Amino acid sequence: MHLPIEFERVQQPTERGGFDGSVAASLGVFLRWTGWLPLLALAVVVPLLAPLPESVRYLPLVASVVVFGLPHGALDYVALPRALSGRVDARGLTIVGVLYAILGGGYLVAWLIVPVPAAVVFIALTWFHWGQGELFVLRDAFGGGHLDDRIQQALTTVVRGGLPMAVPLVGFPERYLAVLETFVEPFGGSIGSAWLFEPSGQAIVAVGFGLVTVVTLWRGWRLAKANGRRQSDNGGWRLDAAETALLWVFFLLVEPVLAIGAYFCLWHSLRHIVRVGLLDERTVSALSAGEWLRPAGRLAVEALPTTLAAGGFLWALYVLTPASEGVASAIGVYLVGIAVLTLPHVVIVTWIDREQGFW
């Protein structure tokens, strides 16, 4: 497939799209079906099964160590320099290293001293980050002209980030609370009982977040309708609405650990890797010539050393943390390590957002 891409516009887009319509359409098809099909299949099949064994529920999170999850953040050291200057240079590498050392180190100390507030920050941080990660795909790959509006960008960030963070609480409050306990228990913390996980709390979250979702989609429809009078909208709002509905159903019906693990690997991380790949001129040139395997292999090689380094950090954290035995406890420590790596990652992605015309 021939993908005519203009690298300069991908690296520093000056208008919505960042690349021409054929590229947006190709990326849109790829990202839709690689994410939609497995999540839709899980939403249909899992509720029909008996309670899944723990080993199955946690499988996607275990796989995320090598399958897109950990590697997508491991590309930060090449992504930020390329967004800033178009190449990987000493200045960009230094910035990334300093951000990870200071922000990641400081956040790790917070987990050791005040684990419960650190866990709350992790939920809020992930909520924002998983929301912001959708903006590039919705606007630049799906052609969503309604996301040229800053208020709509903020609302969409709230809704898209809240789908994996808030909706599982509505469907599975006990499991949600149990996972939070695995975050803080190794560090001497306890969530205890909270009204948020009781029926009244579930109802407030369901109604409140549901209203925010409806208002956001309604406002996006109005903007898309106005844009449609001036230019083709390419169905961007319709895809946005369809994905929002799919994710609502998915996170409401599928057990939280399995749902979030699958979403992390096959949706959020994969979409981010595609975005990072388009920052590399060699990848853009290869895609322009219809080559997919070579740029994918290059990204895998680039992610390998920092993925191994991050894996070493996570292993050391697990060994040094007095966690209980069992898969759930191990995954809890793994997610704390991911939290520590997420804070600098979010800062770097937000910086790239600004370079590419968001916010």
N, C-alpha and C positions, 0 to 999 in steps of 0.2 A: 504494500500500500504506500503510495507516495504522499508524503506529508510536507508540503512546502511551508517551512517555518522561518520567520525572520528573527534571528537571534537577538539583535539589539532590542527589539520590542518585547521579547520574552524577558530579557534581563532587566530592562528599565521601561516597562510599558508606560506610554503616555496617554493611553485611552483604554476604555474597557475592551477586554479581549486579549491584549498583549500578543496576539498572533491572529492569523486570518481565519476565516470561517471554516475552511476545510479541516484545519488542525483542531479547532475547537470541537467540531463534530466528531472527529476520530477519537479524541481524548474523552469526549462525553460518552460515546458508546462503550469504550473500554472500561471507564470507571464505573459506569452504571452496572454493567453486567458482571464485572468481577466482584462488586459489592452486593448488588441486589439479589442475585441468585442464591448464594449460600445463606444469607440472612433470611430470605423468604422461605427457603427450604426448612431451616431450623424453626421458624415461627409456625410452620404447618405441622412438622413432624414431632417436635419435642413435646408439645402439650398432650399428644396422644399416647406418649410412652409412660411407663411406670417411672417413679422417681429414679433419676439417673445416679449411678454410683459416683462417689467422690472423684475417682480417677478420671472419669469421663468429663465431669463438670469443669475440672481444672485443666483439662488437656490444652485448650487454646492458649491459656495464659502460660503454661509450660512451653508450648511451641513458640510463643512470642519472643523467647530468648534469641531464636535464630530466624524465625519466619516473620520478617517485616517489622515486628514490634520494637525490639531493642535496636536493630540496625537503622530504623528510620531516624532516630535521634543521633545515632553514631555518625551520621552524615553532616552534622552541624559544622564540623571543622572545615568542610569544603563549601557548604551552602552559603554561610554568611560572607566569606571572602568573595565568592563569585557574585553574590548580590551587590556587594559594595564596589567591586572593581572589575568584575568579569574574569578574575583569575584567582588562584590560591596563592597567597603571598604571606610573607612573615608577619605583616601587620594584622591581617585577618586571623591567622593562626594564634597570634598572641592574644587578641581580643577574646577569642573563644576560650582559650585556656584560662585566662584570668576570670572570665565569667563563671566557668565551671568550678574553679577553685574557691572563689569567694562566695558565690551564691549557693552552690551545692554544699560546700563545707559548713556555711552558716546554717543552712536548713537541717543538715544532719545533726548539728548541735541542738537545734530546737526539738528534734524528735527525741533526743536523749533526755532533755530537761523537761519539756512540756509536750508529751506525746499527743494528748487529746486536742489541744489547739492546733498542733502541727497536722493532725489528721483532718481537721476541719478545713485548714488552709489547703490541703491537698485536694479535697473535694472541690473547693471553690476554684482552685488553679486548673484542675482538669476540666471543670465545667467551662471555664473561659477558653482554654486551649482547644478543646475538641469542638467548640463552637467556632472559634476563629479559623480552624483548619478547614472548615467547609466553605468559607467565603471565596477562596480561589477557584474551587471547582464550580460552585454555583454561578459565579460571575464570569470567569474566563473560559471555562470548558463548556458549561451549559448555556452560556449567553444570556444570563439573567440580568437584564437591564435594570430591573427593580433594585438591584444591589449597588447601583451607582449612588444611591442615597445613603448618607452617613447614619441617619436614624435607623433605616432599615437594616443596615449592616449590624448595628448594635443589637437590635431586636432579634435578628436571625442568629447572632452569636449566642444570645441568651437561650433561644429555643433549641438550636442544634446541640449546644453543649448540655442543656438540661435533659434532653432525651435519654442519654445513657446515665445521667447522674440522678435525675429526679423520678423518672417513670418506674424504674425497678423498685423504688421504695413503695410505690402505690401497689404494685403487684405482689411483691415479696418482702414485706417489712422485716420479718424475722431473719431471713437470709441476709438482707442488707445490714442489719444490726450485727449479725454474727461476723460478717466480713470486716466491719469497722473494728470489732473487738480484736480480730487478729492483727490489725495494724498497731494497736496501742498496748496490747497485753505483754509483748516481749520487753517493753520499756517501762513496765510498771503502771500503765494507765488502764482505765476502765471507762467505757461509755455508760454502762448502767442502763437504767430505764429512762426513756424520754417520751414526752407526749407525741413527738413527731412520728414514732413508730406504732402508735396506738390508732384505732379506727378513726378518731377525730382528726389526728394529724394526717393520716392517709387521705381523708376526704378533702382537707384544706389544700394539700399538695395537688391532688387530682384536679380539683375545680380551679384553683389558682393558676397552675401551669397550663391547664387546658385552655383557659381564657386567654392567657398570654399567647399560646400557640395560634388560636383562632384570630386574634387581633393582628398578629404578625403576618399571617397568611393573607388576611383581608387587606391589610395595608399594602402588602407586596402586590396583590392582584390589582389594586387601584393604580399603583405606580407602573406595573407592566402594561395595563390598559392604556395609560397615558403615553407610555413609550411606544406602544403599538401603532399609535396614530402617526408617529414620526418615522419609525424604523421597524424592521422586523425584530421581534423579540426572541425568535428561535425557540419558543416554548420554554424558556428558562424558568418562568414562574410555575408552569405546570409540572416540570420536573422537581422543582423545589417542594411543591405541595405533595407530590406523589411520594417523594423520599420521606418527608415529614410524617405522612400517614403510615408508611411502611415501618419506620423506626418506632413510632408510637406503639403499633401492634407488636412488633418484635420484642421490645423491652418490657411490655406488659405481660407477655405470654411465656417468654423464655427465662429460665432460671438465671439470676443475675450474674453469677460468676461465669457461666457458659456464654451468656449473651455479651457481656462486656469483653471477655477474652476474644470472641469471634469478631466483634466490632473493632477492637483495638488492632488486630492483625489484618483483617480483610477489608476494612473500611478506612479508618483514620490513617493508619501507618502507610498503607499502599497509596492513598491519595497524596500524602505528603511526599513520598518517594518520587512519584511522578512529577510533582511540582519542583522538587530539588533537581531532578534530572534535566529539566528545561532551563536551568541556570548555567549548564555546561555547554559551551559552543560545540564541542565534539559530539555530544549527545544530540544536539539539535541538528547538526549536519548529517549524522547517521540516520535520524528519523526522517529527514528530508529525502534521503535516498531509499527510504523504505526498509531500513535495517532496524531490527528490534533487539536481537540477541546481543549484539556487541555493546550497545549502551547499557543494557541490563547487567551484563557481565562486568562492565567497568564500575557501575555503581556498587555491585556486590564486592568487588575488590577494594574500592575506596572505603566501604563500610566495615570491612573485616578487622583492621587493626583496632579501631576504637570500639567495635563491638566486643572484641576479646578483652580490651581494657575494662570496659563497663562490666562484662561478665566476671572478671576478676574481682572488681569492687563488690559486686553483689554476692559473690561467694564468700569473700572476707567478712562482709556484714552478717551473712548467715552464720558463719562459724563463730563469730565473736558475740552474737546476740543470744541471750539465754531464752530461746524460744521453746515452746512445747513440741513434742513429737507429732508427726502427721503432716499430710500434704497441705491442709488448710493453714497450719502455722507457718510452714515453709513459704507458701505463697504470700502470706501476710508480710513476712520479712522481705520477700522479693518486691512486693509493691511499695514498701517503705523505701527500698533502694531506688525503685523507679521514681518515686516522689522526689527524692534528693536530686536525681538527674533531670527531672521534669522542670524544675524552677529555672535553671539557666537555659534549658531548651526553649521554654516559653518566651523568655526575653529575646533570644536569638530569632525565633520565628516572628515575633512582633516587630523586630527591627527589619526583617525581610519584608514583612507586610508594608511597612512605611516606604521602603525602597520601591515597592511595586505598586504604590498608589492606593493602599488601603488606609483607613483611619484618617 
